[in-house]
Amino acid sequence: MIKDVLKELKDFSIMVFWWMDFARFMKMAEKFFSVWGFICATYEIEDIALSTTIVKDILRNNFLMILIGSAIYAFISTKKVLNYTATIKDTGIKVSLSIGSLFWAKANSFVISTNTTFDTRMDNEFISETSVQGQFQLKYFKNNLQSLDKLLDEGLEGVLPIHLNRKVSKCDQYPVGTVSKVNYKKKHYYFTAIADINEKGKTVNTSVENVKKCLLGTWEFISQKGHVEDLAIPVIGTGRAGIPNLSIEKAIMEMIYSIVDYSRTKKISNHFYIRIHPSDIKKNSIDMGELNVFLQCMCNYRQEIIEEHRV
């Protein structure tokens, strides 16, 4: 319990330090002193050219208020946006791009990418504690992975696997894009297969196509067996999936494209939350403004862009 709380605090602190880093502090100082530079210049001009005391009197009587106002202006004018939202044209469906842990999102359904054998074992970093799946397992099934395995198996009933001859990991392998729905504590978790793994838990033969199949398989499953409710999704394909030449920005763009494309014909969620983990913000120089431009463009001109892309 204490370890979970410390992990949450660590993620929160990473986000705070990104939001209020040294570069932003310097910009705040620049904005603050620019305000006071303007005030001082006005004061000098009045004193020399006009011989009045209007600015001096205002400054003397409202010094504290002006000081606080200058600080507030500097803070607001340099703040980093943690959340961008757009509405897909003609659908009413919202898509948000935000920074934070997946499980902080105000959603009832969550997507969790996993391997095609739906393995859950965590010894020897088979499933990493830092992965979304690892975080979920530690949060809810830390000492009872057998129960999670049972729920995953129930969600896979009716899907035909390929049988592998393995001694350590699970032997039933499913196609990329296969989904197992886990209902837990009145919320829904869609475990979706993104990559094949070997007996050591290492991914094999991955490409950007894995992301596309994984996303499409998830949307199709939700449309047939899921719920139309707010859906939180982590950035898929950039972690343990080991997909080469896939940056976080490109993965997010693929996700936005897939969501908008699928929502042209079917509604599977009222609000999609694409969540970027704070640790990814720390490691990568992500231009949230540029991603927001892509998000707004896709949601407002979705049909034209998608049709042009397909040609």
C-alpha positions in Angstrom: 0.0 0.0 0.0 2.8 2.4 1.0 4.8 1.5 -2.1 1.8 2.2 -4.3 1.3 5.6 -2.7 5.0 6.4 -3.2 4.8 5.4 -6.8 1.8 7.7 -7.3 3.7 10.6 -5.6 6.7 10.0 -7.8 4.7 10.2 -11.0 3.0 13.3 -9.7 6.3 15.0 -8.8 7.7 14.2 -12.3 4.7 15.9 -13.8 5.0 18.9 -11.5 8.8 19.4 -12.2 8.1 19.2 -16.0 5.2 21.7 -15.6 7.4 24.1 -13.5 11.0 23.5 -14.8 13.9 26.0 -14.9 13.1 27.1 -18.5 9.6 28.1 -17.5 10.9 29.9 -14.3 13.2 32.0 -16.5 10.3 32.9 -18.8 8.2 33.9 -15.8 11.0 36.1 -14.5 11.3 37.7 -18.0 7.5 38.4 -18.1 7.5 39.7 -14.5 10.3 42.2 -15.1 8.9 43.3 -18.4 5.8 44.5 -16.6 7.9 46.4 -14.1 10.1 47.7 -16.8 7.0 49.2 -18.5 5.8 50.7 -15.2 9.2 52.2 -14.5 9.4 53.6 -18.0 6.0 55.2 -17.7 6.9 56.6 -14.3 10.1 58.2 -15.7 8.3 59.7 -18.8 5.6 61.2 -16.6 8.1 62.7 -14.2 10.2 64.2 -16.9 7.7 65.2 -19.6 4.5 65.9 -17.8 5.5 66.8 -14.2 2.5 64.9 -12.8 2.3 62.2 -10.2 -0.6 60.0 -11.5 1.6 56.9 -12.0 3.5 57.5 -8.8 0.3 57.8 -6.8 -1.2 54.7 -8.4 2.0 52.7 -7.7 2.3 53.9 -4.1 -1.4 53.2 -3.3 -1.6 49.8 -5.1 2.0 48.5 -4.9 1.1 45.1 -3.4 -1.8 44.5 -5.7 0.4 45.4 -8.8 3.2 43.2 -7.5 0.9 40.2 -7.1 -0.8 40.9 -10.4 2.5 40.9 -12.2 3.4 37.6 -10.7 0.0 36.1 -11.7 0.4 37.4 -15.2 3.9 35.9 -15.5 2.6 32.5 -14.1 -0.4 32.3 -16.4 1.2 33.6 -19.6 4.0 30.9 -19.4 2.0 27.9 -18.1 2.2 24.6 -19.9 -1.0 23.0 -21.0 -1.6 19.5 -19.5 -4.7 18.7 -21.6 -5.9 19.4 -25.1 -9.3 18.4 -26.3 -11.0 18.4 -29.7 -14.4 17.2 -30.9 -14.6 15.0 -34.0 -16.6 17.0 -36.5 -20.3 16.0 -36.9 -20.1 13.3 -34.2 -19.9 14.9 -30.8 -17.2 12.5 -29.8 -14.3 14.1 -27.9 -10.6 13.2 -28.0 -8.3 14.4 -25.3 -4.5 14.4 -25.3 -3.3 14.7 -21.7 -0.3 14.1 -19.4 -0.8 11.8 -16.4 -1.0 8.2 -15.3 -3.5 6.1 -17.2 -5.3 5.3 -14.0 -5.7 8.9 -13.0 -8.1 9.4 -16.0 -11.8 10.0 -15.2 -12.9 7.1 -17.3 -14.8 3.8 -16.7 -12.9 1.8 -19.3 -9.2 1.4 -19.9 -7.0 -0.1 -22.6 -4.0 -2.1 -21.6 -1.6 -3.4 -24.2 -0.2 -6.9 -23.6 1.5 -9.8 -25.3 -0.2 -12.3 -27.6 0.1 -15.1 -25.0 -1.5 -12.9 -22.4 1.2 -13.7 -19.9 1.1 -12.0 -16.5 4.2 -13.4 -14.7 6.4 -10.6 -13.3 9.5 -12.4 -12.1 12.7 -11.6 -13.9 11.0 -8.6 -15.5 8.9 -10.8 -17.7 6.2 -8.1 -17.3 7.9 -4.9 -16.2 6.6 -3.2 -13.1 6.9 0.1 -15.0 4.7 -1.0 -17.9 1.0 -0.2 -17.9 0.2 -3.9 -17.5 2.7 -4.1 -14.6 1.2 -1.1 -12.9 -2.3 -2.6 -13.2 -1.2 -6.0 -11.9 0.6 -4.5 -8.9 -2.3 -2.2 -8.1 -5.0 -4.8 -8.2 -3.6 -8.3 -8.4 -0.2 -8.1 -6.7 -0.5 -11.3 -4.7 -3.1 -13.0 -6.8 -2.1 -13.2 -10.5 -3.9 -16.5 -10.8 -7.2 -14.6 -10.5 -6.2 -12.2 -13.2 -5.2 -15.2 -15.4 -8.6 -16.7 -14.9 -10.4 -13.5 -15.9 -8.2 -13.2 -19.0 -8.9 -16.8 -20.0 -12.7 -16.1 -19.5 -12.4 -13.1 -21.8 -10.7 -15.2 -24.5 -13.3 -17.9 -24.6 -14.3 -18.6 -28.2 -11.1 -17.3 -29.7 -8.9 -20.0 -31.3 -5.2 -19.8 -30.4 -2.1 -21.3 -31.8 -0.5 -23.8 -29.4 3.2 -23.3 -28.6 5.5 -25.8 -27.0 6.8 -23.8 -24.0 7.8 -24.5 -20.5 8.0 -21.1 -18.9 5.4 -18.8 -20.5 1.8 -19.6 -21.6 1.5 -21.9 -24.6 -1.7 -20.4 -26.2 -0.8 -17.6 -28.6 -3.5 -15.3 -30.1 -3.4 -13.0 -33.1 -2.3 -9.4 -32.7 -5.4 -7.3 -32.0 -7.1 -10.0 -29.9 -8.8 -8.5 -26.8 -9.7 -10.0 -23.5 -12.1 -7.9 -21.4 -11.6 -7.9 -17.6 -14.3 -6.5 -15.4 -13.0 -5.3 -12.0 -14.4 -3.0 -9.4 -17.1 -1.7 -11.7 -14.6 -0.8 -14.4 -13.7 -2.4 -17.6 -10.1 -3.2 -18.7 -9.5 -4.2 -22.3 -6.3 -6.2 -22.5 -5.3 -6.0 -26.2 -2.5 -8.1 -27.8 0.2 -6.0 -29.5 3.2 -8.2 -29.9 4.5 -11.8 -30.0 7.0 -12.7 -27.3 9.6 -15.4 -26.8 9.9 -17.5 -23.6 12.0 -14.8 -22.0 9.3 -12.2 -22.5 11.1 -10.3 -25.3 9.1 -9.1 -28.3 9.7 -10.5 -31.8 8.9 -9.4 -35.3 7.3 -6.1 -34.4 6.4 -3.1 -36.7 4.1 -0.2 -36.9 1.5 -2.6 -38.3 1.3 -4.1 -34.8 0.0 -0.8 -33.5 -2.6 -0.4 -36.3 -3.9 -4.0 -35.8 -3.9 -3.6 -32.0 -6.0 -0.4 -32.2 -8.4 -1.7 -34.8 -8.9 -4.9 -32.9 -9.7 -3.0 -29.8 -12.2 -0.7 -31.5 -13.9 -3.7 -33.1 -14.1 -5.6 -29.9 -15.6 -2.7 -28.0 -18.2 -2.1 -30.8 -19.3 -5.7 -30.4 -18.8 -6.6 -26.7 -17.9 -3.4 -24.9 -19.5 -0.3 -23.6 -20.0 3.2 -25.0 -18.4 5.1 -22.2 -15.3 7.3 -21.6 -12.2 5.3 -22.6 -8.6 5.9 -21.4 -5.7 4.7 -23.6 -2.0 4.8 -22.9 0.6 5.5 -25.6 0.8 2.2 -27.4 3.8 0.6 -29.0 6.7 2.7 -27.5 7.4 0.7 -24.4 8.1 -3.1 -24.0 6.4 -3.7 -27.4 9.8 -2.8 -28.9 8.5 -1.5 -32.2 11.5 0.0 -34.1 11.5 3.6 -35.4 8.3 4.4 -33.5 8.6 7.7 -31.5 6.1 8.7 -29.0 4.9 11.5 -31.3 4.4 9.1 -34.2 2.6 6.6 -31.9 0.2 9.3 -30.7 -0.5 10.4 -34.2 -1.3 6.8 -35.2 -3.7 6.6 -32.3 -5.4 9.8 -33.1 -5.8 8.8 -36.8 -7.2 5.4 -35.8 -9.7 6.9 -33.4 -10.9 9.5 -35.8 -11.1 7.1 -38.7 -13.1 4.5 -36.8 -15.4 7.1 -35.3 -16.5 8.0 -38.9 -18.8 5.0 -38.9 -19.2 3.7 -35.3 -19.5 5.2 -31.9 -17.6 3.2 -29.3 -16.9 6.0 -26.8 -18.1 9.4 -25.8 -14.7 10.6 -24.9 -11.3 9.1 -25.7 -8.4 10.0 -23.3 -5.0 9.5 -24.8 -2.7 9.5 -21.7 1.0 10.3 -21.8 2.8 9.1 -18.7 4.8 11.7 -16.8 8.0 9.7 -17.1 7.7 9.8 -20.9 7.5 13.6 -20.7 10.7 13.6 -18.7 12.6 11.3 -21.1 11.4 12.8 -24.4 11.2 16.3 -25.7 7.5 16.1 -26.7 6.0 19.1 -28.4 2.5 19.0 -27.0 1.5 22.1 -29.1 2.4 20.3 -32.3 0.5 17.2 -31.3 -2.5 19.5 -30.5 -2.3 21.0 -34.0 -2.5 17.5 -35.5 -5.4 16.6 -33.1 -7.4 19.6 -34.0 -6.8 19.2 -37.7 -7.8 15.5 -37.7 -10.9 16.2 -35.7 -12.0 19.1 -37.9 -11.0 17.9 -41.3 -11.2 14.1 -40.7 -12.9 13.0 -43.9 -10.7 15.1 -46.2 -7.5 14.0 -44.5 -8.4 10.3 -44.3 -9.5 10.1 -47.9 -6.4 11.8 -49.1 -4.2 9.5 -46.9 -5.9 6.5 -48.4 -5.3 7.6 -52.0 
